[in-house]
Amino acid sequence: MPLKFGADVSTAETDYGTVLLDARAGEYWELNPTGTLVVSTLMAGGDEAAAVAALVDEFAIDPARARQDVDALVQQLRTSGLAE
């Protein structure tokens, strides 16, 4: 499912990944390169399967591990209220 950040969430690319600012709570979140790839894939309209494939292709990791990582990140972003 595509991902969309709430109106109160700002993003900034860094040398190491992406920083998210939740203006409602005044909290920063830092995504490493794998998290950045997952979020970029989902925000571009890809689904979780596309994000898993992107991780496997880019970082040569086990597909089952990639799936766990994608599911965990998406759940955390949605639970925290950062993403819809």
C-alpha positions as CSV (number, residue, x, y, z in Angstrom):
1,M,0.0,0.0,0.0
2,P,1.4,3.4,-0.9
3,L,2.6,5.6,2.0
4,K,1.8,9.2,2.7
5,F,3.1,11.3,5.5
6,G,0.8,13.6,7.5
7,A,0.7,17.3,6.9
8,D,2.7,17.9,10.1
9,V,5.6,15.7,9.0
10,S,8.6,17.2,7.2
11,T,11.4,15.2,5.6
12,A,15.0,16.0,4.9
13,E,17.6,13.9,3.1
14,T,21.0,13.6,4.8
15,D,24.2,11.9,3.9
16,Y,23.2,8.9,5.9
17,G,19.4,8.6,5.1
18,T,16.4,10.7,5.9
19,V,15.3,12.7,8.9
20,L,11.6,13.1,9.7
21,L,10.2,15.9,11.9
22,D,6.9,15.4,13.6
23,A,5.9,19.0,14.2
24,R,2.9,18.0,16.4
25,A,5.1,16.2,18.9
26,G,8.4,18.1,18.2
27,E,10.1,14.7,17.6
28,Y,12.8,13.8,15.1
29,W,13.0,10.3,13.5
30,E,16.1,9.2,11.6
31,L,15.9,6.6,8.9
32,N,19.0,4.8,7.8
33,P,19.6,4.0,4.1
34,T,17.4,0.9,4.2
35,G,14.5,2.8,5.9
36,T,15.0,5.6,3.3
37,L,14.7,3.1,0.5
38,V,11.6,1.6,1.9
39,V,9.9,4.9,2.5
40,S,10.9,6.2,-1.0
41,T,9.5,3.1,-2.7
42,L,6.2,3.4,-0.8
43,M,5.8,7.1,-1.3
44,A,6.4,6.7,-5.0
45,G,3.3,4.4,-5.2
46,G,5.0,1.1,-4.7
47,D,3.6,-1.5,-2.3
48,E,5.3,-3.5,0.4
49,A,6.3,-6.2,-2.0
50,A,8.1,-3.6,-4.2
51,A,9.9,-2.3,-1.1
52,V,11.0,-5.8,-0.2
53,A,12.3,-6.3,-3.7
54,A,14.1,-3.0,-3.6
55,L,15.9,-3.9,-0.4
56,V,16.9,-7.4,-1.7
57,D,18.2,-5.8,-4.9
58,E,20.1,-2.9,-3.2
59,F,21.5,-4.6,-0.1
60,A,21.5,-8.3,-1.1
61,I,19.6,-9.4,2.0
62,D,17.3,-12.4,2.6
63,P,13.8,-11.7,1.3
64,A,12.2,-13.0,4.5
65,R,14.4,-10.6,6.6
66,A,13.6,-7.7,4.1
67,R,9.8,-8.5,4.5
68,Q,10.1,-8.3,8.3
69,D,12.0,-5.0,8.1
70,V,9.5,-3.4,5.8
71,D,6.5,-4.6,7.9
72,A,8.1,-3.3,11.1
73,L,8.9,0.1,9.7
74,V,5.5,0.6,8.1
75,Q,3.8,-0.4,11.3
76,Q,6.0,1.9,13.4
77,L,5.3,4.9,11.1
78,R,1.6,4.3,11.1
79,T,1.4,3.6,14.9
80,S,3.3,6.8,15.6
81,G,0.9,8.8,13.5
82,L,3.6,9.9,11.0
83,A,2.1,8.1,8.1
84,E,-1.3,7.2,6.7
